[in-house]
Amino acid sequence: MKIYNFDEVTDRTGTLSYKWEGILIEFPEAPDALPFWIADMEFPSPEPIVEAMRKRAAHPIYGYSHESSDAASLTASWLWRRYGWRAAPESVIFAGGVVPGLIAMMQAVTEPGDRVIVQPPVYYPFFEMVEDNGREIAENPLVFDGSKWVMDYEGFEELAADPRTKLFLLCNPHNPVSRAYTREELERVGEICLRHQVLIASDEIHGDIVYPGSRHIPIASLSPELSGVTMTSFSFAKTFNTAGLQLSMGVITDPILRERVQRQLKNAQYLVNLFGAAALKAAYGNPECEKYLTQLISYLWGNYLYLESYLKKYIPKIHSQKPEATYLIWLDCRELGLSDKELKRLFLEQAGLAFDFGPMFGQGGAGYVRINIACPSSLLQQGLERMRKVCVKKI
C-alpha cells in the first residue's frame, strides 16, 4: 500500500489556483496572506486519479464528453461501501458541481416567490442560489447548545407549515459548523418535511470526511418515503481534492422528480466535464483511493488535535469546536471582544491570514472565522504562530 506524505508542501504557483491567486481578487488589502479560506486541500490527489488525468490529457483532442457506462454503478457501489446505502444505479444523475445540481433541483420544484428553508450559519452560496433565482429565504438558524450546533425543530416546523415553503436546503455534513447529523436528528427533521410536503435538496459533498465517533448518514437512506422526496447531491471533489474537475453526482429515486431535475440540468449544461468523467472511474473504482482517504482522515484529525492544543495553550480566548466531519473548523473568537470588522483587520491585514469570516455564513456567524486545516502541518503551524502574534495583546 502506498503511504502518502501529507507533510510535503506542494508549490501551487502558476497553477491558476483560486485559493492562492484568488487572494488578489478576494483580499486585495492582503495580497501576501496565507490561504486558509476556500475549501480545497493542499494535498495532491491520489495517484490513480493523477494517472487517469495524465492518460486522458495525453490524447490531443479535448472535445465534448459524457460519463462512462459504468459511472452510475461505480457511484452506487461507493455509496453502499461508505454509508450502507443501496442506491439503484438508475437513480444516479450527473452535474457540473454540487451547487449547479442543487440549483437545478430548486428550479425544478419551486417557482419564483416560493420559500426555501436554510439553516445559518451555513455555506454562503445557499443564500445566493435562492435569492438569485427569485425565491425567498426562510431562515431556521442553528442553535449552539454549549457543545455543538443543533437544529431548532419548533422553528423548522413553523416554517415548513407555511404553504409557500416548498424546499429545504440541507447541509450535511454541515459547513461551517462541522456537524455530521445523527440518525435521530435527520429522522426528526425528515418527518417534519414529510408531514408538510416539503422536498429536500441535500448537500452531502463533505460526507466522506468524517472523524472517529461520528458517521455520515444520507437522509435519503433513512426510509423509502424520505428517499422519494430528496435529491442528494455529492462529489469526490472534497474527498480527493478535485474541485476543479467540476463533476458531481446526485441520487433521485423518484423517476418523475429525477426527470424534472435532469431537464433543468440540460438547460444549463449538456454534457459533463471531460476530466471529471475520466477521474470518476479511478476515484470510485480503484481501491487505492479508499486507502488514500483513510490516511487523509487520520492526518486531518491530527491537524485538528494540534490546532485545539495550540489554541488552549497560546490563544485561550479563541475556541475550536470539535469537528465531527469536514476539514473546515469553526473558530469562536468572540472573547477577543472585537467587532467583525476589527477581527477581519486583525487576522487579514495584521497577521496575513486569509480566513472565511463568520458574517458571510449568515445569522450566527458574528465573531467566528472558518479555517481550512487541510494542509501540511508545517503550514498550519505557521498560520497559528501568525495568529498568536497578533492576539497576544488581546489576551
Disulfide bonds with the S-S distance in Angstrom:
none
